Amino acid sequence: MPIDVIEFTKLEKAGKPPLDFLAPKLGKVYVVAISRDGCTACMKQKPKLDKLATSLEAEHGDKVVFTRILINYSPYSQEESLRSKDLLRHYFYPTNLILIRSKDRGAIEYYRNAGPGMRELRRSVEKALEVAKFLEKGA
């Protein structure tokens, strides 16, 4: 499963809260990687996250959705990075989120971490799948 890449400006123009845009359906787990142009840690994480996405797709099909939000950055213009930090409430790159959707509260953040290891991220996805299944049944 290729990781969907969304330019931050598209997220800004979505016309709805960012988490609702990123996690539209019940019963699924949404893994969001917030990354920035020129970020060394983001580049190191990318192949690991791609491998995790492929592995989880093989195990869970379309129940886990990966999205990378790409923040454009240059040393001469940090505006987009600053706007993303305001909208997504993060500080470090890469930051990973796990989102699930509830019937009564919309999209909710289940997990957030700056540059987590893939084992930790996998464990959190597995737990989030249980919660997503529970919420889908009507909790």
N, C-alpha and C positions, 0 to 999 in steps of 0.2 A: 504494500500500500504506500504510494507516495505521500509524503507529507504535504498537505495543502499550504501554500505560501500566500499570505495576505499582506499587502502593503499597508502600513499603518494609516495612511491617508484614506484608504478605502474603509477601514474600521471607523475612522472619525466621521465619515459621511454616511454611515449605515442608517442613521436616523432612529436608532434605538440604543438602549444601554449596551455597552460592549459585551458584557457577559451573556446577555440574551442573544446577541448576534452570533457569538461564538459557540453557544450551547443551545441549539434550537429544539431538540427533541428529547422526550422522556426515554429512560431506559438505556441511554448511552453515556459513555464516559468520554469527555473531551480533554485531551492533553494539549496544552497551549505552551509553546516555547516563544518567549519574547526575546528577540535577538536584534543585534545592531550591526550595520556595516562596519567592517574593520575591527570587530571585537574578536580578539584572539581566543578567548574562552568559548565564545559562540562557535567559532570555526572548529575547535576541538570537540565540542559537544555534538555537532551536526552529524557525523557518521555514526556515533553511538546512538543517537536518537533515531536515526534512520533504521538502524539494525533493530532497535527495540520495537519500533512501529511495525516492521515486517514480522517480527516474532509474535507480537500480540495479535496481529491480524490473523496469523495462522491459527492461533489458539481461540480467538473470540470473534472472528469475522468482523462485521461492521459495527460491533458494539463499542469499539474503541476508535475514536477519531483523533488524528493528530493534525495540529495546525501550527505553523510557524508564522509569527507576526514579525515582519521585517521593518526595522526602523532605519530610515536613511540618515546618515550622519557624515559630517565632515568637520575637521577642526575649525573651519571657518563659519560653520552654521550648525549650531546645536539645538535649533528651535524644535525640530521634530522630536528629538530625543526628550526634550523638556516637556513637550505636549503629551508624549506617550506616558511619561512618568506621572503626570497629572491625571490622565484618563484611566490608566491601568493600575495606578498606585503601586508602582514598583520603583526600585532604585538601582539595582544591579543588573548586569547582563552576563549571561543569560538568566532569566527568571522563568521558571516553569510553573504552570498552574494546572490543576486538575479541576474540571468543572463537571457538575451534574445538574440536571434540571428537576425541579419539583413542580407539582401541580399548583401549589398555592403561593410559592415564593419566586417562581421563575428559575432562572439559572442561579446556582449558588457555587461559591468557591469551596471546594472540598480540601484542597491542598495548595500550598505555595512554598517554593524554595528557590534560592539563588544557586544555580549550578549544582543540582543534586547528582549523586551517583545513579547509574542506571538501575542498580539493584533496588535502591530505595524507591526510585520512581516506579519501577515495576510492582513492588509490594503495595505501594499506595494506589496504583491503578487497580490492582486485584481487589483491594478493600473497597475502592470506589465502585467497582462493578457490582458488588454485593449491595451496597447502598442504593445504587441506581435501580437495581432490580426490585428492591423493596419499595422505593418511591414510585416506580412504574405501576406496582400493584395497587396503589391507592393510599399509601400512608400519608 
